[in-house]
Amino acid sequence: MCSSRHLCEQVSDYVKDDDVTPNTPERPVDLSGMRRPYSTEDDGIREETVAPDWLAQFESWLADAVAAGLPEPNAMTVATANASGRPSARTVLLKQVDRDGFTFYTNYTSRKGIEVAENPYASLVFGWFAIGRQVLVSGAVERTTRAATEAYFASRPRESQLGAWASPQSQIVESRATLDHALADTEARFAGIDPIPAPPHWGGLLVRPETVEFWHGRVGRLHDRLRYRRVEDVWILERLGP
């Protein structure tokens, strides 16, 4: 369910202060005045009402995002950094969440795959703005077991399996035709083979959370931010200023 009726109605609404003139090529978007209001009808999130652990709270909010009909509610921004600390980010799909953490799958020779090998930490952001919420995660990254990778790969559509073999992810390619030819060669290579095996350079990455923050939009930009933070083997709950 949406966190309030107004949020459901205002999925694409923004407030532009004292300005209703349409944008034109000669008059670009006024970013300084672009903002959306958040609900006045709910109590936000409070320490006494959130779930006792981050996993239960995340699963509850994910269920709300699904129930609200948000497109790809399991989409998340993954931020990594190389050995020199230079960051990069991209959007991928969460494929499993449990007590261990958040799992997604990728080509290990992609930019993110190389970066987590050099610097095994990542941040995740689930941006569910249509219902006035975000979840932010930070933690160490490790590869999943090969058995887990193979089990997930077997569940993918054949087209996706072929794409994982055909694409030199994050590498420069000459043209779209180059990719199409690579896919055709891959289809020929695996013709009559079912199931297609998982590529050796492809697999799961598990982000083991050290912090999981739940952000809830409030009036006047005084948003609620509650963070679960691991201290050794104990999780503590703390409120952050917006």
Accessible surface in RSA format (square Angstrom, percent):
REM  Atomic radii and reference values for relative SASA: ProtOr
REM  Chains: A
REM  Algorithm: Lee & Richards
REM  Probe-radius: 1.40
REM  Slices: 20
REM RES _ NUM      All-atoms   Total-Side   Main-Chain    Non-polar    All polar
REM                ABS   REL    ABS   REL    ABS   REL    ABS   REL    ABS   REL
RES MET A   1   157.94  81.8 152.08 100.6   5.86  13.9 120.16 102.2  37.78  50.1
RES CYS A   2    29.59  22.4  10.65  11.9  18.94  44.5   1.86   4.7  27.73  29.9
RES SER A   3    22.95  19.4   1.90   2.5  21.06  48.5   9.13  19.5  13.82  19.4
RES SER A   4    11.86  10.0   0.87   1.2  10.99  25.3  11.86  25.3   0.00   0.0
RES ARG A   5   136.18  57.2 123.56  63.0  12.62  30.1  67.61  92.4  68.57  41.6
RES HIS A   6    57.65  31.5  57.65  40.1   0.00   0.0  37.89  39.0  19.76  23.0
RES LEU A   7     1.41   0.8   1.41   1.0   0.00   0.0   1.41   1.0   0.00   0.0
RES CYS A   8    54.38  41.1  38.89  43.4  15.49  36.4  23.25  58.9  31.14  33.6
RES GLU A   9   107.97  62.0  76.26  57.7  31.71  75.5  45.36  87.7  62.61  51.1
RES GLN A  10    44.05  24.6  44.05  32.2   0.00   0.0   4.58   9.8  39.47  29.9
RES VAL A  11    82.04  54.0  67.19  60.8  14.85  35.8  67.19  58.4  14.85  40.3
RES SER A  12    93.06  78.6  72.20  96.4  20.86  48.1  44.19  94.1  48.87  68.5
RES ASP A  13    67.68  47.4  64.28  64.0   3.40   8.0  18.28  43.0  49.40  49.3
RES TYR A  14   127.88  59.7  99.38  56.5  28.50  74.2  52.75  39.6  75.13  92.6
RES VAL A  15    67.82  44.6  64.68  58.6   3.15   7.6  67.82  58.9   0.00   0.0
RES LYS A  16    44.47  21.7  31.75  19.5  12.72  30.3  29.80  26.8  14.67  15.6
RES ASP A  17    78.91  55.3  63.06  62.8  15.85  37.5  28.53  67.2  50.38  50.2
RES ASP A  18   158.64 111.1 108.29 107.8  50.35 119.1  45.96 108.2 112.68 112.4
RES ASP A  19    26.49  18.6  17.59  17.5   8.90  21.0  13.28  31.2  13.21  13.2
RES VAL A  20   147.64  97.1 120.21 108.8  27.42  66.1 128.38 111.6  19.25  52.2
RES THR A  21    75.21  53.5  67.78  68.7   7.43  17.7  39.00  52.4  36.21  54.7
RES PRO A  22   100.51  73.2  89.29  81.4  11.21  40.8  99.83  82.4   0.68   4.2
RES ASN A  23    66.77  46.0  40.74  39.4  26.03  62.7  16.51  39.7  50.26  48.6
RES THR A  24    61.74  43.9  52.13  52.8   9.61  22.9  54.12  72.7   7.62  11.5
RES PRO A  25   133.26  97.1  93.55  85.3  39.71 144.3 107.00  88.3  26.25 163.2
RES GLU A  26   152.53  87.6 118.63  89.7  33.89  80.7  74.76 144.6  77.77  63.5
RES ARG A  27    77.60  32.6  76.35  38.9   1.24   3.0  43.63  59.6  33.97  20.6
RES PRO A  28   103.54  75.5  91.96  83.8  11.59  42.1  98.66  81.5   4.88  30.3
RES VAL A  29    70.96  46.7  55.56  50.3  15.40  37.1  55.56  48.3  15.40  41.8
RES ASP A  30    44.91  31.5  38.68  38.5   6.23  14.7  17.49  41.2  27.43  27.4
RES LEU A  31   137.76  76.7 122.62  87.7  15.14  38.1 122.72  86.2  15.04  40.5
RES SER A  32    95.55  80.7  68.06  90.8  27.50  63.3  59.75 127.2  35.81  50.2
RES GLY A  33     7.32   9.0   0.00   N/A   7.32   9.0   7.32  20.1   0.00   0.0
RES MET A  34    68.98  35.7  49.71  32.9  19.27  45.9  27.13  23.1  41.85  55.4
RES ARG A  35    89.61  37.6  84.52  43.1   5.09  12.1  36.18  49.4  53.43  32.4
RES ARG A  36    15.65   6.6  14.95   7.6   0.70   1.7  12.22  16.7   3.42   2.1
RES PRO A  37    54.71  39.9  46.62  42.5   8.09  29.4  54.24  44.8   0.47   2.9
RES TYR A  38    21.99  10.3  12.47   7.1   9.53  24.8   1.69   1.3  20.30  25.0
RES SER A  39     4.69   4.0   0.63   0.8   4.06   9.4   3.82   8.1   0.87   1.2
RES THR A  40   107.41  76.4  74.13  75.1  33.28  79.3  58.04  78.0  49.37  74.6
RES GLU A  41    91.74  52.7  53.28  40.3  38.46  91.6  35.73  69.1  56.01  45.7
RES ASP A  42    37.11  26.0  20.40  20.3  16.70  39.5  28.87  67.9   8.23   8.2
RES ASP A  43    94.33  66.1  88.93  88.5   5.41  12.8  24.88  58.6  69.45  69.3
RES GLY A  44    21.43  26.4   0.00   N/A  21.43  26.4   0.10   0.3  21.33  47.8
RES ILE A  45    12.03   6.8  11.15   8.3   0.88   2.1  11.79   8.5   0.24   0.7
RES ARG A  46    93.01  39.1  92.95  47.4   0.06   0.1  18.10  24.7  74.90  45.4
RES GLU A  47    76.07  43.7  63.16  47.8  12.91  30.7  39.46  76.3  36.61  29.9
RES GLU A  48   135.94  78.0  95.36  72.1  40.58  96.6  65.36 126.4  70.58  57.6
RES THR A  49   102.54  72.9  68.57  69.5  33.96  80.9  66.04  88.7  36.50  55.2
RES VAL A  50    20.85  13.7   4.08   3.7  16.77  40.4   6.08   5.3  14.77  40.1
RES ALA A  51    21.89  20.1  12.24  18.9   9.66  22.0  18.88  26.6   3.02   8.0
RES PRO A  52   130.11  94.8  92.83  84.6  37.28 135.5 104.84  86.6  25.27 157.0
RES ASP A  53    40.44  28.3  40.10  39.9   0.35   0.8  22.05  51.9  18.40  18.3
RES TRP A  54     5.27   2.1   5.07   2.5   0.20   0.5   1.46   0.8   3.81   6.2
RES LEU A  55    15.87   8.8  15.87  11.4   0.00   0.0  15.87  11.1   0.00   0.0
RES ALA A  56    39.91  36.7  32.00  49.4   7.90  18.0  34.87  49.1   5.03  13.3
RES GLN A  57    13.41   7.5  13.41   9.8   0.00   0.0   0.08   0.2  13.33  10.1
RES PHE A  58     0.00   0.0   0.00   0.0   0.00   0.0   0.00   0.0   0.00   0.0
RES GLU A  59    83.14  47.7  77.07  58.3   6.07  14.5  26.63  51.5  56.51  46.1
RES SER A  60    57.23  48.4  47.11  62.9  10.12  23.3  27.78  59.1  29.46  41.3
RES TRP A  61     7.07   2.8   7.07   3.4   0.00   0.0   1.58   0.8   5.49   8.9
RES LEU A  62    36.30  20.2  36.30  26.0   0.00   0.0  36.30  25.5   0.00   0.0
RES ALA A  63    58.80  54.1  48.84  75.4   9.96  22.7  55.39  78.0   3.42   9.1
RES ASP A  64    34.39  24.1  34.19  34.0   0.21   0.5   0.66   1.5  33.74  33.6
RES ALA A  65     0.00   0.0   0.00   0.0   0.00   0.0   0.00   0.0   0.00   0.0
RES VAL A  66    86.76  57.1  76.20  69.0  10.56  25.4  76.20  66.2  10.56  28.6
RES ALA A  67    70.71  65.0  30.29  46.8  40.42  91.9  41.47  58.4  29.24  77.5
RES ALA A  68    31.18  28.7   0.17   0.3  31.01  70.5   6.75   9.5  24.43  64.7
RES GLY A  69    61.01  75.2   0.00   N/A  61.01  75.2  34.50  94.7  26.51  59.4
RES LEU A  70    23.97  13.3  16.37  11.7   7.60  19.1  16.59  11.7   7.38  19.8
RES PRO A  71   120.68  88.0  98.37  89.7  22.31  81.1 108.98  90.0  11.70  72.7
RES GLU A  72   107.36  61.6  93.71  70.9  13.65  32.5  37.25  72.1  70.11  57.2
RES PRO A  73    26.01  19.0  25.01  22.8   1.01   3.7  26.01  21.5   0.00   0.0
RES ASN A  74    37.95  26.2  37.95  36.7   0.00   0.0  14.23  34.2  23.72  22.9
RES ALA A  75    25.79  23.7  20.06  31.0   5.72  13.0  20.24  28.5   5.54  14.7
RES MET A  76     2.17   1.1   0.00   0.0   2.17   5.2   2.17   1.8   0.00   0.0
RES THR A  77    49.71  35.4  48.68  49.4   1.03   2.4  24.08  32.3  25.63  38.7
RES VAL A  78     0.10   0.1   0.10   0.1   0.00   0.0   0.10   0.1   0.00   0.0
RES ALA A  79    35.32  32.5  33.06  51.0   2.27   5.2  33.28  46.9   2.04   5.4
RES THR A  80     5.86   4.2   0.28   0.3   5.58  13.3   4.75   6.4   1.11   1.7
RES ALA A  81    21.05  19.4  19.72  30.4   1.33   3.0  19.72  27.8   1.33   3.5
RES ASN A  82    37.85  26.1  37.85  36.6   0.00   0.0   8.45  20.3  29.40  28.4
RES ALA A  83    81.67  75.1  45.62  70.4  36.05  82.0  49.94  70.3  31.73  84.1
RES SER A  84    97.34  82.3  58.30  77.8  39.03  89.9  30.26  64.4  67.08  94.0
RES GLY A  85    44.47  54.8   0.00   N/A  44.47  54.8  24.63  67.6  19.85  44.5
RES ARG A  86   168.09  70.6 166.70  85.0   1.39   3.3  44.17  60.4 123.92  75.1
RES PRO A  87   102.52  74.7  88.16  80.4  14.36  52.2  88.19  72.8  14.33  89.1
RES SER A  88    17.00  14.4   6.16   8.2  10.84  25.0  16.80  35.8   0.20   0.3
RES ALA A  89    64.80  59.6  32.94  50.8  31.85  72.5  33.10  46.6  31.70  84.0
RES ARG A  90    50.84  21.3  39.92  20.4  10.92  26.0  42.24  57.7   8.60   5.2
RES THR A  91    90.78  64.6  63.30  64.2  27.48  65.5  40.01  53.7  50.77  76.8
RES VAL A  92    23.29  15.3  15.38  13.9   7.91  19.1  23.29  20.2   0.00   0.0
RES LEU A  93    60.22  33.5  53.66  38.4   6.56  16.5  53.66  37.7   6.56  17.7
RES LEU A  94     9.52   5.3   4.90   3.5   4.62  11.6   4.90   3.4   4.62  12.4
RES LYS A  95    88.65  43.2  56.57  34.7  32.08  76.4  22.11  19.9  66.54  70.9
RES GLN A  96    93.82  52.5  85.24  62.3   8.58  20.4  27.84  59.3  65.99  50.0
RES VAL A  97    28.30  18.6  13.09  11.8  15.21  36.7  13.09  11.4  15.21  41.3
RES ASP A  98    48.12  33.7  46.83  46.6   1.29   3.1  29.47  69.4  18.65  18.6
RES ARG A  99   152.72  64.1 138.62  70.7  14.10  33.6  73.40 100.3  79.31  48.1
RES ASP A 100    72.24  50.6  67.15  66.8   5.09  12.0   5.28  12.4  66.96  66.8
RES GLY A 101     0.42   0.5   0.00   N/A   0.42   0.5   0.00   0.0   0.42   0.9
RES PHE A 102     0.00   0.0   0.00   0.0   0.00   0.0   0.00   0.0   0.00   0.0
RES THR A 103     9.15   6.5   9.15   9.3   0.00   0.0   1.76   2.4   7.38  11.2
RES PHE A 104     2.45   1.2   2.45   1.5   0.00   0.0   2.45   1.5   0.00   0.0
RES TYR A 105    31.83  14.9  11.56   6.6  20.27  52.8   5.40   4.1  26.43  32.6
RES THR A 106     4.11   2.9   0.71   0.7   3.39   8.1   3.72   5.0   0.39   0.6
RES ASN A 107     4.87   3.4   4.87   4.7   0.00   0.0   1.42   3.4   3.45   3.3
RES TYR A 108    20.17   9.4  13.69   7.8   6.47  16.8  10.83   8.1   9.33  11.5
RES THR A 109    66.31  47.2  65.20  66.1   1.11   2.6  56.69  76.1   9.62  14.5
RES SER A 110     0.24   0.2   0.24   0.3   0.00   0.0   0.24   0.5   0.00   0.0
RES ARG A 111   124.44  52.2 119.54  60.9   4.90  11.7  44.81  61.2  79.63  48.3
RES LYS A 112    19.09   9.3  18.45  11.3   0.64   1.5   1.92   1.7  17.17  18.3
RES GLY A 113     2.69   3.3   0.00   N/A   2.69   3.3   0.04   0.1   2.65   5.9
RES ILE A 114    80.49  45.8  78.58  58.5   1.91   4.6  80.49  58.0   0.00   0.0
RES GLU A 115     6.68   3.8   6.68   5.1   0.00   0.0   3.73   7.2   2.95   2.4
RES VAL A 116    12.46   8.2   8.29   7.5   4.17  10.0   8.30   7.2   4.16  11.3
RES ALA A 117    79.19  72.8  40.11  61.9  39.09  88.9  51.30  72.2  27.89  73.9
RES GLU A 118    89.69  51.5  58.04  43.9  31.65  75.4  27.91  54.0  61.78  50.4
RES ASN A 119    41.95  28.9  40.36  39.0   1.59   3.8   5.52  13.3  36.44  35.2
RES PRO A 120    59.58  43.4  59.58  54.3   0.00   0.0  59.58  49.2   0.00   0.0
RES TYR A 121   121.62  56.8 117.74  67.0   3.88  10.1  70.68  53.1  50.94  62.8
RES ALA A 122     7.87   7.2   0.62   1.0   7.25  16.5   5.68   8.0   2.19   5.8
RES SER A 123    47.55  40.2  46.38  61.9   1.17   2.7  19.83  42.2  27.72  38.8
RES LEU A 124     0.47   0.3   0.00   0.0   0.47   1.2   0.00   0.0   0.47   1.3
RES VAL A 125    45.74  30.1  43.95  39.8   1.80   4.3  43.95  38.2   1.80   4.9
RES PHE A 126     0.00   0.0   0.00   0.0   0.00   0.0   0.00   0.0   0.00   0.0
RES GLY A 127    37.26  45.9   0.00   N/A  37.26  45.9   7.04  19.3  30.21  67.7
RES TRP A 128     9.21   3.7   7.34   3.6   1.87   4.4   8.73   4.7   0.49   0.8
RES PHE A 129    94.39  47.2  92.97  57.6   1.43   3.7  92.97  56.4   1.43   4.1
RES ALA A 130    14.83  13.6  10.04  15.5   4.80  10.9  10.56  14.9   4.28  11.3
RES ILE A 131     0.20   0.1   0.20   0.1   0.00   0.0   0.20   0.1   0.00   0.0
RES GLY A 132     0.47   0.6   0.00   N/A   0.47   0.6   0.32   0.9   0.14   0.3
RES ARG A 133    23.43   9.8  23.43  11.9   0.00   0.0   0.00   0.0  23.43  14.2
RES GLN A 134    29.84  16.7  29.84  21.8   0.00   0.0   0.00   0.0  29.84  22.6
RES VAL A 135     0.00   0.0   0.00   0.0   0.00   0.0   0.00   0.0   0.00   0.0
RES LEU A 136    55.70  31.0  54.09  38.7   1.61   4.0  54.45  38.2   1.25   3.4
RES VAL A 137     3.25   2.1   0.00   0.0   3.25   7.8   1.23   1.1   2.02   5.5
RES SER A 138    38.17  32.3  38.11  50.9   0.07   0.2  27.63  58.8  10.55  14.8
RES GLY A 139     3.11   3.8   0.00   N/A   3.11   3.8   0.83   2.3   2.28   5.1
RES ALA A 140    33.94  31.2  33.54  51.8   0.39   0.9  33.80  47.6   0.14   0.4
RES VAL A 141    13.29   8.7   1.09   1.0  12.21  29.4   1.86   1.6  11.44  31.0
RES GLU A 142    77.10  44.3  69.06  52.2   8.04  19.1  32.39  62.6  44.71  36.5
RES ARG A 143   140.43  59.0 120.96  61.7  19.47  46.4  42.94  58.7  97.49  59.1
RES THR A 144    26.98  19.2  10.47  10.6  16.51  39.3  16.22  21.8  10.76  16.3
RES THR A 145    93.08  66.2  83.08  84.2  10.00  23.8  84.93 114.1   8.14  12.3
RES ARG A 146    90.14  37.8  80.27  40.9   9.88  23.5  66.38  90.7  23.77  14.4
RES ALA A 147    72.57  66.7  61.57  95.0  11.00  25.0  65.23  91.9   7.34  19.4
RES ALA A 148    39.48  36.3  29.16  45.0  10.32  23.5  37.15  52.3   2.33   6.2
RES THR A 149     0.95   0.7   0.95   1.0   0.00   0.0   0.00   0.0   0.95   1.4
RES GLU A 150    91.57  52.6  85.64  64.8   5.93  14.1  25.51  49.3  66.06  53.9
RES ALA A 151    69.31  63.7  50.09  77.3  19.21  43.7  59.82  84.2   9.49  25.1
RES TYR A 152    46.45  21.7  40.27  22.9   6.18  16.1  34.40  25.8  12.05  14.9
RES PHE A 153     1.80   0.9   1.80   1.1   0.00   0.0   1.80   1.1   0.00   0.0
RES ALA A 154    61.86  56.9  38.48  59.4  23.38  53.2  39.17  55.2  22.69  60.1
RES SER A 155    83.71  70.7  45.66  60.9  38.06  87.7  49.69 105.8  34.02  47.7
RES ARG A 156    59.46  25.0  48.26  24.6  11.20  26.7   4.23   5.8  55.23  33.5
RES PRO A 157    86.50  63.0  74.08  67.5  12.43  45.2  86.29  71.2   0.21   1.3
RES ARG A 158    89.49  37.6  82.23  41.9   7.27  17.3  56.53  77.3  32.97  20.0
RES GLU A 159   131.93  75.7 122.64  92.8   9.29  22.1  66.98 129.6  64.95  53.0
RES SER A 160    39.44  33.3  29.04  38.8  10.40  24.0  10.82  23.1  28.61  40.1
RES GLN A 161     8.84   4.9   8.84   6.5   0.00   0.0   0.00   0.0   8.84   6.7
RES LEU A 162    11.93   6.6  11.93   8.5   0.00   0.0  11.93   8.4   0.00   0.0
RES GLY A 163    27.47  33.9   0.00   N/A  27.47  33.9  26.18  71.8   1.29   2.9
RES ALA A 164    12.70  11.7   0.51   0.8  12.19  27.7  10.35  14.6   2.35   6.2
RES TRP A 165    48.09  19.3  27.20  13.2  20.90  49.1  27.20  14.5  20.90  33.9
RES ALA A 166    16.18  14.9   5.73   8.8  10.44  23.8   8.30  11.7   7.87  20.9
RES SER A 167    43.95  37.1  39.68  52.9   4.28   9.9  24.85  52.9  19.11  26.8
RES PRO A 168    55.16  40.2  42.48  38.7  12.68  46.1  52.95  43.7   2.21  13.8
RES GLN A 169    62.72  35.1  59.38  43.4   3.34   8.0  22.79  48.5  39.93  30.3
RES SER A 170    72.71  61.4  20.43  27.3  52.27 120.4  25.81  55.0  46.90  65.7
RES GLN A 171    97.69  54.6  82.73  60.5  14.96  35.6  28.20  60.0  69.49  52.7
RES ILE A 172   176.28 100.3 144.66 107.8  31.62  76.2 150.36 108.3  25.92  70.3
RES VAL A 173    53.27  35.1  33.48  30.3  19.79  47.7  37.31  32.4  15.96  43.3
RES GLU A 174   163.41  93.8 124.49  94.2  38.92  92.7  50.10  96.9 113.31  92.5
RES SER A 175    48.17  40.7  37.29  49.8  10.88  25.1  41.33  88.0   6.84   9.6
RES ARG A 176   168.31  70.7 156.75  79.9  11.56  27.5  70.22  96.0  98.10  59.5
RES ALA A 177    49.06  45.1  44.73  69.0   4.33   9.9  47.13  66.4   1.93   5.1
RES THR A 178    54.11  38.5  49.26  49.9   4.85  11.6  44.49  59.8   9.62  14.5
RES LEU A 179    48.20  26.8  45.69  32.7   2.51   6.3  45.91  32.2   2.29   6.2
RES ASP A 180    65.72  46.0  59.78  59.5   5.94  14.0  24.52  57.7  41.20  41.1
RES HIS A 181   120.33  65.8 119.22  82.9   1.11   2.8  76.30  78.6  44.03  51.2
RES ALA A 182    30.53  28.1  23.58  36.4   6.95  15.8  29.08  41.0   1.45   3.8
RES LEU A 183    62.54  34.8  62.54  44.7   0.00   0.0  62.54  43.9   0.00   0.0
RES ALA A 184    52.46  48.2  45.47  70.2   6.99  15.9  46.42  65.4   6.04  16.0
RES ASP A 185   100.57  70.4  93.67  93.2   6.90  16.3  28.80  67.8  71.77  71.6
RES THR A 186    12.61   9.0  10.70  10.8   1.92   4.6   2.35   3.2  10.26  15.5
RES GLU A 187    83.28  47.8  76.92  58.2   6.36  15.1  22.99  44.5  60.28  49.2
RES ALA A 188    75.95  69.8  51.06  78.8  24.89  56.6  59.17  83.3  16.77  44.4
RES ARG A 189   148.02  62.1 122.45  62.4  25.57  60.9  52.54  71.8  95.48  57.9
RES PHE A 190     9.03   4.5   9.03   5.6   0.00   0.0   9.03   5.5   0.00   0.0
RES ALA A 191    70.66  65.0  46.90  72.4  23.76  54.0  52.36  73.7  18.30  48.5
RES GLY A 192    86.25 106.4   0.00   N/A  86.25 106.4  44.03 120.8  42.22  94.6
RES ILE A 193    75.99  43.2  72.60  54.1   3.39   8.2  75.66  54.5   0.33   0.9
RES ASP A 194   123.77  86.7  89.92  89.5  33.85  80.0  24.77  58.3  99.00  98.7
RES PRO A 195    94.62  69.0  87.39  79.7   7.23  26.3  87.52  72.3   7.10  44.1
RES ILE A 196     3.06   1.7   0.00   0.0   3.06   7.4   0.00   0.0   3.06   8.3
RES PRO A 197    72.62  52.9  61.57  56.1  11.05  40.2  72.62  60.0   0.00   0.0
RES ALA A 198    14.42  13.3   0.36   0.6  14.06  32.0   0.36   0.5  14.06  37.2
RES PRO A 199     0.00   0.0   0.00   0.0   0.00   0.0   0.00   0.0   0.00   0.0
RES PRO A 200   102.39  74.6  81.96  74.7  20.43  74.3  85.43  70.5  16.96 105.4
RES HIS A 201    55.13  30.1  49.32  34.3   5.81  14.9  39.51  40.7  15.62  18.2
RES TRP A 202    12.03   4.8  12.03   5.8   0.00   0.0   3.44   1.8   8.58  13.9
RES GLY A 203     0.00   0.0   0.00   N/A   0.00   0.0   0.00   0.0   0.00   0.0
RES GLY A 204     0.00   0.0   0.00   N/A   0.00   0.0   0.00   0.0   0.00   0.0
RES LEU A 205     2.42   1.3   2.42   1.7   0.00   0.0   2.42   1.7   0.00   0.0
RES LEU A 206    16.76   9.3  16.76  12.0   0.00   0.0  16.76  11.8   0.00   0.0
RES VAL A 207     0.00   0.0   0.00   0.0   0.00   0.0   0.00   0.0   0.00   0.0
RES ARG A 208    85.52  35.9  85.26  43.5   0.26   0.6  28.75  39.3  56.77  34.4
RES PRO A 209     3.44   2.5   3.43   3.1   0.02   0.1   3.43   2.8   0.02   0.1
RES GLU A 210    61.28  35.2  61.03  46.2   0.25   0.6  15.79  30.5  45.49  37.1
RES THR A 211    27.46  19.5  27.46  27.8   0.00   0.0  17.08  22.9  10.38  15.7
RES VAL A 212     0.00   0.0   0.00   0.0   0.00   0.0   0.00   0.0   0.00   0.0
RES GLU A 213    14.51   8.3  14.51  11.0   0.00   0.0   2.89   5.6  11.62   9.5
RES PHE A 214     1.19   0.6   1.19   0.7   0.00   0.0   1.19   0.7   0.00   0.0
RES TRP A 215    26.96  10.8  26.96  13.1   0.00   0.0  16.06   8.6  10.91  17.7
RES HIS A 216     4.68   2.6   4.68   3.3   0.00   0.0   3.90   4.0   0.78   0.9
RES GLY A 217     1.65   2.0   0.00   N/A   1.65   2.0   0.00   0.0   1.65   3.7
RES ARG A 218    53.79  22.6  52.95  27.0   0.84   2.0   5.05   6.9  48.74  29.5
RES VAL A 219    78.99  52.0  69.46  62.9   9.53  23.0  71.81  62.4   7.18  19.5
RES GLY A 220    59.69  73.6   0.00   N/A  59.69  73.6  35.20  96.6  24.48  54.8
RES ARG A 221   106.33  44.6 100.41  51.2   5.92  14.1  57.09  78.0  49.23  29.8
RES LEU A 222   129.96  72.4 122.31  87.5   7.65  19.2 122.31  85.9   7.65  20.6
RES HIS A 223    22.98  12.6  17.94  12.5   5.05  12.9   9.59   9.9  13.39  15.6
RES ASP A 224    11.64   8.2  11.58  11.5   0.06   0.1   0.06   0.1  11.58  11.5
RES ARG A 225    61.93  26.0  61.89  31.5   0.04   0.1   5.06   6.9  56.87  34.5
RES LEU A 226     0.28   0.2   0.28   0.2   0.00   0.0   0.28   0.2   0.00   0.0
RES ARG A 227    62.71  26.3  62.71  32.0   0.00   0.0   3.03   4.1  59.68  36.2
RES TYR A 228     4.93   2.3   4.93   2.8   0.00   0.0   4.93   3.7   0.00   0.0
RES ARG A 229    81.48  34.2  81.48  41.5   0.00   0.0  20.44  27.9  61.04  37.0
RES ARG A 230    93.09  39.1  75.47  38.5  17.62  42.0  14.26  19.5  78.83  47.8
RES VAL A 231    65.88  43.4  60.81  55.1   5.07  12.2  63.96  55.6   1.92   5.2
RES GLU A 232   154.89  88.9 127.37  96.4  27.52  65.5  56.16 108.6  98.73  80.6
RES ASP A 233   139.60  97.8 111.45 110.9  28.15  66.6  35.75  84.1 103.85 103.6
RES VAL A 234    93.94  61.8  91.09  82.5   2.85   6.9  93.94  81.6   0.00   0.0
RES TRP A 235    80.06  32.1  54.56  26.4  25.50  59.9  37.98  20.3  42.08  68.3
RES ILE A 236    62.95  35.8  58.06  43.3   4.89  11.8  62.95  45.3   0.00   0.0
RES LEU A 237    60.74  33.8  30.24  21.6  30.50  76.7  30.24  21.2  30.50  82.1
RES GLU A 238    38.07  21.9  32.53  24.6   5.54  13.2  23.75  45.9  14.31  11.7
RES ARG A 239   100.13  42.0  71.49  36.4  28.64  68.2  51.67  70.6  48.46  29.4
RES LEU A 240    38.07  21.2  33.12  23.7   4.95  12.5  35.86  25.2   2.21   5.9
RES GLY A 241    57.47  70.9   0.00   N/A  57.47  70.9  34.89  95.7  22.58  50.6
RES PRO A 242    88.16  64.3  31.52  28.7  56.64 205.9  51.54  42.6  36.62 227.6
END  Absolute sums over single chains surface
CHAIN  1 A    13498.3      10724.2       2774.1       7736.2       5762.1
END  Absolute sums over all chains
TOTAL         13498.3      10724.2       2774.1       7736.2       5762.1
